Amino acid sequence: MLPFEFIVPGPPISHQSGNKRKLAAWGKRVRAVAAAKWGMQAPHSEPLKISVTYFHEQVAIRLDNDNMVKPIQDALIGLIYADDRLVTDTVVRKTRIDGSFRVRWISLAVLEAFAKGEEFLHVVIDRAPSHEELLR
């Protein structure tokens, strides 16, 4: 069932966090939210693309994109995909939640998250694009 999307409320935890207990709890939270929507489907074993958008409140975020996405990718191993090596494409964005947005064709999940007015992550897993097309 791709594309597959879900929302995780609150700010993400960096892969570089010194608080390993907090990082582990974050990974469990991401997995629990994804699992609730994923259900009993088998993990994918094909090349995939992950897109993560962090809608935050601050003007600037000091969290590196790669350190933000790594715990999310790890949390989805064995649930959404068999191995995170299947993730061949990654898009990571940080966007201020107070920005102006064009909402035509907005996902219902994102719309509901905006309605709550708090920081959140929007995660989308989809089939990876054809790499042959990317090389043209």
C-alpha positions as CSV (number, residue, x, y, z in Angstrom):
1,M,0.0,0.0,0.0
2,L,2.3,2.7,-1.3
3,P,2.6,5.6,-0.9
4,F,2.3,5.2,2.9
5,E,2.2,8.2,5.1
6,F,1.9,9.0,8.8
7,I,2.3,11.8,11.3
8,V,4.5,11.8,14.4
9,P,3.6,14.6,16.8
10,G,6.3,16.7,18.5
11,P,9.9,17.4,17.7
12,P,12.3,14.6,16.5
13,I,15.3,13.4,18.4
14,S,18.7,13.5,16.8
15,H,20.7,10.4,16.0
16,Q,23.6,12.2,17.8
17,S,21.6,12.6,21.0
18,G,23.6,12.0,24.1
19,N,20.5,10.7,25.8
20,K,20.2,7.2,24.5
21,R,17.1,6.4,26.5
22,K,15.3,9.4,25.0
23,L,16.5,8.3,21.5
24,A,15.3,4.8,22.0
25,A,11.9,6.0,23.2
26,W,11.7,8.3,20.1
27,G,12.3,5.3,17.8
28,K,9.6,3.2,19.6
29,R,7.2,6.1,19.2
30,V,7.8,6.4,15.5
31,R,7.5,2.7,15.1
32,A,4.2,2.6,17.1
33,V,2.6,5.3,15.1
34,A,3.7,3.7,11.8
35,A,2.6,0.2,12.9
36,A,-0.9,1.5,13.9
37,K,-1.4,2.6,10.3
38,W,0.5,-0.2,8.6
39,G,-1.4,-3.0,10.2
40,M,-0.4,-6.6,9.3
41,Q,1.1,-5.9,5.9
42,A,4.4,-7.5,5.1
43,P,7.5,-5.3,4.8
44,H,8.5,-4.2,1.3
45,S,11.6,-5.6,-0.3
46,E,11.9,-3.2,-3.2
47,P,13.8,0.1,-3.5
48,L,12.0,2.8,-1.6
49,K,12.0,6.6,-1.1
50,I,11.5,8.2,2.3
51,S,10.4,11.8,2.6
52,V,10.4,13.4,6.1
53,T,9.2,16.9,6.7
54,Y,9.5,18.5,10.1
55,F,7.1,21.3,10.7
56,H,8.7,23.2,13.6
57,E,7.9,26.4,15.6
58,Q,11.4,27.9,15.9
59,V,12.8,30.3,13.3
60,A,15.9,28.1,12.9
61,I,16.5,24.5,13.7
62,R,20.0,23.2,14.7
63,L,19.1,19.6,13.9
64,D,21.0,18.2,10.9
65,N,18.8,16.5,8.3
66,D,20.8,13.2,8.3
67,N,20.7,13.0,12.1
68,M,17.0,13.6,12.0
69,V,16.1,10.9,9.5
70,K,18.4,8.1,10.7
71,P,16.4,7.2,13.8
72,I,13.2,7.3,11.8
73,Q,14.6,5.0,9.1
74,D,15.9,2.6,11.7
75,A,12.5,2.5,13.5
76,L,10.8,1.3,10.3
77,I,13.1,-1.7,9.7
78,G,11.2,-4.9,9.6
79,L,7.9,-3.1,9.6
80,I,7.7,-1.0,6.4
81,Y,10.8,-2.4,4.7
82,A,12.9,-5.5,5.3
83,D,16.2,-3.5,5.6
84,D,17.0,0.2,5.5
85,R,19.4,-0.5,2.6
86,L,16.3,-0.6,0.5
87,V,15.9,3.1,1.1
88,T,17.7,4.5,-2.0
89,D,16.2,8.0,-2.0
90,T,15.8,10.3,0.9
91,V,14.1,13.8,1.1
92,V,14.3,15.6,4.4
93,R,12.9,19.1,5.0
94,K,12.5,21.4,7.9
95,T,9.7,23.9,7.5
96,R,8.4,26.5,9.9
97,I,4.9,25.6,10.9
98,D,3.8,29.3,10.8
99,G,4.7,29.6,7.1
100,S,2.3,30.3,4.3
101,F,1.3,27.1,2.5
102,R,-0.7,26.4,-0.6
103,V,-3.0,23.6,0.6
104,R,-4.5,22.4,-2.7
105,W,-4.2,18.6,-2.8
106,I,-3.0,18.5,0.8
107,S,-3.0,15.1,2.6
108,L,-5.7,14.6,5.1
109,A,-3.0,13.5,7.6
110,V,-1.1,16.7,7.2
111,L,-4.3,18.8,7.4
112,E,-5.3,17.1,10.7
113,A,-1.8,17.7,12.1
114,F,-1.9,21.4,11.2
115,A,-5.3,21.7,12.9
116,K,-3.7,20.6,16.2
117,G,-1.3,23.6,15.9
118,E,1.8,21.7,17.3
119,E,5.1,20.6,15.8
120,F,5.0,17.4,13.9
121,L,6.8,15.2,11.4
122,H,5.1,14.0,8.1
123,V,6.7,10.8,6.9
124,V,6.0,9.3,3.4
125,I,7.3,6.0,2.1
126,D,6.9,5.3,-1.6
127,R,8.5,3.3,-4.4
128,A,11.9,4.7,-5.4
129,P,11.9,6.6,-8.7
130,S,13.5,4.9,-11.7
131,H,17.2,5.7,-11.5
132,E,17.5,5.4,-15.3
133,E,15.2,8.4,-15.5
134,L,17.2,10.3,-13.0
135,L,20.3,10.0,-15.1
136,R,18.8,11.5,-18.2
